[in-house]
């Protein structure tokens, strides 16, 4: 897929926010070439447009929040952006009548099916790709996230490791390429997860008000509480990979390189993308597989 893409027609869904517990309606519409992904808060007047770009990330606690200069914000964008990236969609207008993207079932799967039903449309413009030329690394204690060169690939390869003391999760590692096929079969349906012991604390701080067994995998004392169990044996690391795909989509273009992460999260992902934008000699733009200009001169 060398050309930019959008959807062929509008699509709509509604659901509750995992943190606010409020019900919101979301409409996704086609957008022209080079528009990128833009959220519009239809419940707000004035400047209510929020670009899906790392420059607008303001909060990474239990999700990624974007906010424009006028104070309009949209939270928990990562699952929808992951679906867009996994399907190779570059330009979308997303109108929403509340402050948080609906959680739906806690994965990117419902968004994938929504967007697929809308159909895809190729746009008469080349897709611009961020080609990683030199290692870009961020670390915090034992946590690490990096984007590394992968000269033979035109897409992103993800190598993600998670480490939890609870034996229901433990240490899990997975490697995957960000192709449409692999995303749909191995990543899109992996659900977000949390711990029963944290529920009351989160709700006391105004978080997780809409969380339930219908939209999250819940772990308690070494077991999965959900009666249906897991969708994948390693669903936890697959979801961390899903989150990373959504967060990395905020770089402003698709990434060609290798993402390696040990204990990643939204904060580490955001730090990594900010470092990408700062380290302008470590990458370049490519169009149709050819460099169009060096990042340092952008």
N, C-alpha and C positions, 0 to 999 in steps of 0.2 A: 504494500500500500504506500506508494510514493506520493500520491496527491492528498491534499487535505480532504477531510470528510466531515459531514454533519448528518443530521437525521432528515428523512424525507418529508416528515410531517409532524405535527405536535403530538405530545403524549402527556397524560396526566395521572397522578396518583395522590393518595392522601394517607396520612397516618400520624402517629404520635411521636413526639421527640423523646429520645431515651432519657434526657436530662430534665427538660422542662415539663414533660408529661402532657404538654399541650398538643392539640390536634391541628395539623397544618396541611394545606393543599399545595401541591407542587405541579407546575406545568413546564414541560421542556419543549422548546421550539427550535426550528432550524436557525442557523446564524451564518452570515457570509464568511468568505475566506478571510483569514487573519483577524477575525473578531475574537478568537479564543473562547473560553468558557466564562460567562458572566452571570452572576446571580442578581436578581432584582427583587427587593423586598416590597411587594405590592401593598402591604399594610402601612407603609411609611410614605410620607410626602417628601418633597425636596430631593436631595441627592441620595437615591436609594439603590444605586448600581454598585456592585462589589465584584471586582475582578478576581478570578481564581488564580492568584499569583502569590508567590512567597512574600512579596513586599507587603501584603495585607494580612499576614498571619499575626494575630495578637494574643492567642491563648492556645496552649497545647495540653491542657489538663483533661485527660479522659476523652480526647477528641481534638480536632483541629477547627479553630474559629478564625474567620476572616472578618475584617472590619475596614471600612473606607474612612476617608478623612473627615467625613461628616458624622461619624459615629454609628452608621448603619452596619449591622453585623449579621453574620450567618454562621451557625455552629454545626459541628458534626458533618462536615462536608466530605470526609475521606471515602466513605463507601460509594457514594455517587460518583465522585471523581475517579475512583478506582474502576468502576464500571465503564466510564467514558474512555479511560486509557486502555483498558483491556479490549474494548471493541474498536479501538482505533478512531475515536471521534475527537476532532480537534476544536470544533466551533459549535457552541450551543448557547442559547438564552434560557436561563432557568428562573422562572418567576415563582415566588413562594410568599405566602401570606402570614409568615411568622418567623421567629428567630432561629429555627433549627430545622435541618433536613430530617424528615421522618426516618425512624430507625427501621421500620418494616420488620423483617425477620432477623435483623442483626448482621446480615451479610450483604454482599453486592448483588446477589442473585436476582432479587425482585427488580432492581434497577436495570440489570442486563436484559431481563425479559421485557420490561417496559420499553427500553430503547430499541430492542430488536423488533418489537411489534410496530414501532414507528417507521422502520425501514432506514436504509442508509443512502446517502447521496454524495457522490464524488464532486469536489469543487475544482474549478480550473485554476489551481494554484499549487505549487509544490509544497510538500510538507517540509518544515524546517526541523532539523534534528540537532540536538546538543551532543556533539562528539567529544567524549572524555579523552584528553590527551595525556594528562598526568594525574597521579593519585591525589585525591582530595579526601581528607580524613578528619573526623572529629571523634574525640574520646571524652569520657567522663567516668572516672574510676574504672571499673571492669567493663563498662559499656563502650561499644565502638561501632561506628558506621562509616563506610567508605564508598566512594565511587572510583573505580579503577578503569584504565584503558582496556578495551577489548577490540582491537583493530579489525578482526575478521567478522564482527557482528554489526548488523544494522539495528539491533534492538537492545533491550536491557535484559541482562541475566541477573537473577537475584539468588543470593546465598545467605540464608537467614538462620540464626541459632537463637533459641530462647532457653532460659534456665529458671526454673521455679522449684522451690523446696517442696511444695505439695506434690506427693507422688502421683496424683491424677494427671499432672502435666510433666514434671521432671525436666529433663533436657531433651529438646527436640531440634532437629536441623532439617532443612529442606532446600533444595536447589531447583530453580525453574527458570525458563525463559519466558519473557513477556510476549508470547504470541497469542493471537486470538484463541486458538484451539486449546493451548495449555491453560490459559486463564479461565476459559469456560469449564473445562473438565476438572481442574485441580484447585482453583483458588476462589472463584466467584461465590460459591455457596458456603464457604467457611464463615462461621458466625463469631461475633464478638463474645468475650467471656469475662467473667468476674468471680469474686469470692463472696460467699454468703456472709462471712464475717465482716465484710466491708459495707454491707447494705445500709445499716442504720447510720453509720458515720457519714456516708455519702449523702443520704437524704437529709440529714441534719444540716448539711452545707448546701442544700439546694441542688444536689446532683442525683442522677439516677431515679428521678421521680416517675419516669415512664418505663423503667426497666422491669422485665418479667421473664419467666421461662419461655415466653413466646418470642422473645427477641434477643436472648443471650444464653450462652452456656454458663451455668452456675456450678461452681466447685465448692465442696464443703468436706473438710477432713478426709481428703484422699479419694473422694468419689464425685462423679458427675451427678448432680441432682436431677437434671432433666429426664423425665421418664423415657423419652425416645433415645437417649444416649447421644453419641457423637455421630456426625455425618461422615467423618474421616477419623482414622485412628490418631492422626497427628493434626487434628483440626485447629489446635491452638497456634502452632507455628504457621499454618496456612493462613490464618486470619492476620497474624502479624505481617505476613507478606502482602496480603490484601491491603492493609492499612498503609504499608510503605509505598505501594504503587499509587495509592490516592494522594499521599503526601508529596511524593516525587513529581506528580503531575503538576504541582505548583511551580516548577522550575521555569515554566514559560515555553516549553517545547518537549517533545519526546526525547528521551536520553538513550544514546548508544554507548554502552559501557557495561561494567559489572558492579552491582551493588552488593557489598558484603557487610553484614551487620551481626553483631553479637549483643543480644538483649536490647533490640531497638524499641523505640516508642515514638510517639508524635513529637516530643520535644527534641529527641536526637535527630529525627528525620528533618525537622525544621532547621535545626542548626546546620545540618549537612547541606541543605539547599541554600541557606544563606552564605555558607562558605563557598559553594559553587559560584554564586553570583559575585562574590568578592574576588575569588581567584580567577580572574579573567584570562590569564595566560594558560590555564590548565584545561581549556576546552575551546572548541570552535563551533560555529554553526555549519551544518551541512544541508544541502538541498539536492534531492535526487541522487544521493550518494556522493556528491562532490562538495568540497569546501566552498563556501561562498564568501566568507571573510573570517579573519582571525578574531577571536573574542576580544583580544586586547585592543583592537581598533574599533570595536563596536560603539 
